[in-house]
Amino acid sequence: MVNSFKMSKESGEEYISSPITDEMGAQEECNTIIAPLMNKYDSLVTSIDKMLDEIVLSVTSEYCIYRVPQKIRKLNEEAYNPRVVSIGPFHHGDERFRSMEVFKKRYFKKVVRRDGGIHLKNYIEFLKYCEASIRQCYSEIIEMDSDEFMTMMLVDGAAKGN
């Protein structure tokens, strides 16, 4: 037996059979019923495909880090601003968090020094290898050169881990 999905219309009922067939070989029946209905929606499919093709994705990665939109920030500015420490590029270099940079660097030093088998060079090589992917996680272009970005990621990553 062919499974079917029912579509109702004012003038009666139409059935769209699924491509699941029985031992009797009902695939041909299925195709006969589905084909005219599928052709009926070709222009809609084409229209939606065109609409999707015109959309430019800002980020190609699965995960994304966004800046909170200004309209939302204005509702409660303090809720979206870091208070003690800045992690990541959005508030990097902000004078309000300058004193915490010393503490983040201390945490980073502890991480690098405690991992006896892993040298700083290995951390840097790994991050350089991943840099493009890391940058794609952000919804906007990060205006930092590679060395500054890598340093920030290492220092901030160690601070976040402690």
Secondary structure, DSSP 4 states (H G I P E B T S, - for coil): ---EEEEEETTEEEEEE-S---TT-THHHHHHHHHHHHHHTHHHHHHHHHHHHHPPPS--SSS-B-PPPHHHHHH-GGGGS-SS---SSSSTT-GGGHHHHHHHHHHHHHHHHH-TTS-HHHHHHHHHHHHHHHHHTBSS-----HHHHHHHHHHHHHHHH-
